[in-house]
Amino acid sequence: MKNDTDKLLLQQLKQGDIAAYESLFKKYYKLLNVEAYLLLEDRMEAEDQVQLLFIELWNKKVHLNIQTSLKGYLRKAIRNRCLNTIEKWKLEEKRFNNRFDV
């Protein structure tokens, strides 16, 4: 049943239905926040990444290319965003530390 709901949401998204987008946001926002927090260990950054994911989903029409389950896509997308953020943090820390190495 849940899968049918997601298929319908995805179909409505592809038709540009803003109500479907809002439903998707309400349905998955908390789950994605928890997953992001578990990776980032930073509540504000986790919320930012989830919000950015939803903005990108709508603005870039990423949903038009989703061929798998909606939930699976969103979970993988937030995981990838968080891993990229962690890599960025590590790179920034390395650059910062290199500035003070003599």
C-alpha positions in Angstrom: 0.0 0.0 0.0 2.8 2.5 0.9 4.5 1.7 -2.3 1.3 2.5 -4.2 1.1 5.9 -2.4 4.7 6.7 -3.4 4.1 5.7 -7.0 1.1 8.0 -7.1 3.1 10.8 -5.5 5.8 10.4 -8.0 3.4 10.4 -10.9 1.8 13.6 -9.5 5.2 15.2 -9.0 6.1 14.5 -12.6 2.9 16.4 -13.6 4.1 19.4 -11.5 1.6 18.9 -8.7 2.8 21.2 -5.8 0.4 19.4 -3.4 2.2 16.1 -4.1 5.5 17.8 -3.4 4.2 19.1 0.0 2.9 15.6 0.8 6.3 14.1 0.0 8.0 16.7 2.2 5.7 16.0 5.1 6.0 12.2 4.7 9.8 11.9 4.5 11.2 15.1 6.2 11.6 13.6 9.7 13.0 10.3 8.5 15.6 12.0 6.3 16.5 14.4 9.1 17.2 11.4 11.4 19.3 9.7 8.8 21.2 12.9 8.1 21.8 13.6 11.8 23.2 10.0 12.3 25.8 10.7 9.7 26.6 14.4 10.4 26.1 14.5 14.2 24.9 18.1 13.7 21.2 18.8 14.0 21.3 22.2 12.1 23.4 20.8 9.3 21.2 17.8 9.0 18.1 20.0 8.7 19.9 22.2 6.1 20.9 19.2 4.0 17.4 17.8 4.0 15.9 21.1 3.1 18.4 21.5 0.3 17.6 18.1 -1.0 13.9 19.0 -1.3 14.7 22.3 -2.9 16.9 20.6 -5.4 14.3 17.9 -6.0 11.7 20.6 -7.0 13.9 23.2 -8.7 16.0 20.8 -10.8 13.1 18.5 -11.5 15.2 15.6 -10.3 12.0 13.7 -9.6 11.6 13.3 -13.4 14.5 10.8 -13.4 13.5 8.7 -10.5 13.0 5.1 -11.6 13.3 3.3 -8.3 11.3 3.6 -5.1 10.8 7.2 -4.0 11.8 6.4 -0.4 14.9 4.5 -1.5 15.9 7.4 -3.8 15.4 10.0 -1.1 17.4 7.9 1.5 20.3 7.4 -0.9 20.2 11.1 -2.0 20.4 12.4 1.6 23.1 9.9 2.5 25.2 11.0 -0.5 24.6 14.7 0.4 25.8 14.0 3.9 28.9 12.1 2.8 29.8 14.9 0.5 29.4 17.4 3.3 31.7 15.3 5.6 34.3 15.2 2.8 34.0 18.9 2.5 34.5 19.3 6.2 37.6 17.1 6.1 39.1 19.0 3.2 38.5 22.3 5.0 40.0 21.0 8.2 43.1 19.8 6.3 43.5 23.1 4.5 43.1 24.9 7.9 45.7 22.7 9.5 48.1 23.0 6.6 48.1 26.8 7.0 49.7 26.5 10.4 52.2 23.7 9.6 55.7 25.1 9.5 
